[in-house]
């Protein structure tokens, strides 16, 4: 599922300290788990980030967000099994951790485990019903399972929540084309050209429109 919307940390509302402030906090108190965690978030190199998350977890074994962020780092390094293990642990510690469900869904989808991915994104939406990306990703999974109606329904939810969502219009357009509803397909694909400046996406959409017309 190459067009998954990935969220490096689904702690989008988390306002962590700048790296230099985390460094100062650690120098004052090396046992400050939050400071290690926040320094991990600030690291550009994933291996260094993992080291800080590990230190945060060692200091606070019930630190669910640290498990999620370490899982995200493992996922970005391609180690999906470790990533899933960390998301599992985060969910055990905090059963309403939407970030853990969301990112575990991404990892399952990368492994081709679409039913598990769908189940996790459904749990994400239970806790965060306004999450457009979760609807979009679930729609992609439904489309790959040839469940066009459910895919369209999820893309519609994503677009309703985030009207400037070119990827959702693109995939809903493809779903309409698969149904033979060319008028709606073309309308959605034209919408992508109106809102997206991504050269690769625009080129792909232009080719599809040329084939449909």
Secondary structure, DSSP 4 states (H G I P E B T S, - for coil): -TT----S-S-TT--PPPHHHHHHHHHH-TT-HHHHHHHHHH-SSHHHHHHHHHHHHHH-TT-HHHHHHHHHHHHHTT-HHHHHHHHHHHHHH-TT-HHHHHHHHHHHHHTT-HHHHHHHHHHHHHH-TT-HHHHHHHHHHHHHTT-HHHHHHHHHHHHHH-SS-HHHHHHHHHHHHHHT-HHHHHHHHHHHHHH---HHHHHHHHHHHHHH-
